[in-house]
Amino acid sequence: METFGRRLRAAMDTRGPLCVGIDPHAALLARWGLPDDAAGLERFSFTVVEALADRVAVLKPQSAFFERFGSRGIAILESTIRQSREAGALVLLDVKRGDIGSTMAAYASAYLDPDSSLRADAITVSPYLGVGSLRPAFDAAAAHGGGVFVLALTSNPEGPSVQHAQTAAGRTVAQTVIDEISQLNAGASDLGSVGLVVGATIGRTGHDLSAVNGPLLAPGLGAQGGDPAGLAAIFGGSLRNVLPSYSREVLSAGPDAAALRAAAERAATACGAVIG
Ligand SMILES: O=C(O)c1cc(=O)[nH]c(=O)n1[C@@H]1O[C@H](COP(=O)(O)O)[C@@H](O)[C@H]1O
């Protein structure tokens, strides 16, 4: 079975390294002339999938915007994931889960088990209960060719108060997460299947990403003020493993499919100039 890391590398090589988030904000539904209900959510999500799933490497539905509409929203999330994968995009489901190991196993089964209706290619997780508590997700990912992206240095301004704090060992919390994930990916050929989330807004922080050997999701571009020109300072020699991620910046070009594609193309070109 092909690992997620290898599938992602192949997708980034053939389609270019770009992730587009599917974040159906109420404000975007209004901007697209859609009602703020399940029908609007469905139209929005399917339009994005139809416009982009056959060309971008990764689509990243943000679960919160689907959960907002209860069971109907979850059913639309299931179809969004399925249609995206059928059209050839890898799906990174942004759910930011993290719990004690026994509960984490249930989350892992919900999102990474091939028999689950919510099965995605990869999920986002939070290491706040300790990286070790995420083990069931790493194991499920390995068993099913899936991936896991662990929050390390997030794009929001509140992140550094926790992530830059020093541990008793004299490293920052974020560096501890980075180092533990690096160990998990050690020996993986080309790209490991456990990624990190490192915001495109954080600037130069002095964290060492050189040993990660896994994908580096960079959200925060566009709407949050992150600029592709800033990626080199953040990622240094690891730029080849960076997956830049845009949501509102691209989505606000809709609902016209050609306009969505053009916005994604502009984002890819701007990032490509830095990532190469
Ligand atoms: O895991 C994420 O994707 C994520 C991590 C992070 O540090 N910052 C961040 O903004 N995100 C997500 O990325 C998306 C950013 O959306 P835009 O700001 O509209 O591009 C949202 O769905 C966030 O939840």
The ligand as an SDF file (V2000), in Angstrom:
LIG
                    3D

 24 25  0  0  0  0  0  0  0  0999 V2000
   -4.8100   23.4560   10.6760 O   0  0  0  0  0  0  0  0  0  0  0  0
   -5.0970   24.4320    9.9760 C   0  0  0  0  0  0  0  0  0  0  0  0
   -5.3910   24.3120    8.7980 O   0  0  0  0  0  0  0  0  0  0  0  0
   -4.8980   25.7750   10.5360 C   0  0  0  0  0  0  0  0  0  0  0  0
   -3.8560   25.9160   11.4250 C   0  0  0  0  0  0  0  0  0  0  0  0
   -3.4270   27.2030   11.7790 C   0  0  0  0  0  0  0  0  0  0  0  0
   -2.4400   27.3840   12.4610 O   0  0  0  0  0  0  0  0  0  0  0  0
   -4.1230   28.2620   11.2830 N   0  0  0  0  0  0  0  0  0  0  0  0
   -5.2080   28.1340   10.4600 C   0  0  0  0  0  0  0  0  0  0  0  0
   -5.7550   29.1570   10.0340 O   0  0  0  0  0  0  0  0  0  0  0  0
   -5.6550   26.8770   10.1480 N   0  0  0  0  0  0  0  0  0  0  0  0
   -6.9130   26.6980    9.3600 C   0  0  0  0  0  0  0  0  0  0  0  0
   -6.6820   27.1540    8.0420 O   0  0  0  0  0  0  0  0  0  0  0  0
   -7.8180   27.8690    7.5420 C   0  0  0  0  0  0  0  0  0  0  0  0
   -7.3950   29.2970    7.2610 C   0  0  0  0  0  0  0  0  0  0  0  0
   -8.3760   29.9640    6.5220 O   0  0  0  0  0  0  0  0  0  0  0  0
   -8.0840   31.3680    5.7840 P   0  0  0  0  0  0  0  0  0  0  0  0
   -7.5460   32.2890    6.8200 O   0  0  0  0  0  0  0  0  0  0  0  0
   -9.4170   31.7660    5.2760 O   0  0  0  0  0  0  0  0  0  0  0  0
   -7.0970   31.0710    4.6800 O   0  0  0  0  0  0  0  0  0  0  0  0
   -8.9010   27.7470    8.6220 C   0  0  0  0  0  0  0  0  0  0  0  0
   -9.7230   26.6350    8.3150 O   0  0  0  0  0  0  0  0  0  0  0  0
   -8.1210   27.4740    9.8830 C   0  0  0  0  0  0  0  0  0  0  0  0
   -8.8560   26.7080   10.8040 O   0  0  0  0  0  0  0  0  0  0  0  0
  1  2  2  0
  2  3  1  0
  2  4  1  0
  4  5  2  0
  4 11  1  0
  5  6  1  0
  6  7  2  0
  6  8  1  0
  8  9  1  0
  9 10  2  0
  9 11  1  0
 11 12  1  0
 12 13  1  0
 12 23  1  0
 13 14  1  0
 14 15  1  0
 14 21  1  0
 15 16  1  0
 16 17  1  0
 17 18  2  0
 17 19  1  0
 17 20  1  0
 21 22  1  0
 21 23  1  0
 23 24  1  0
M  END
$$$$
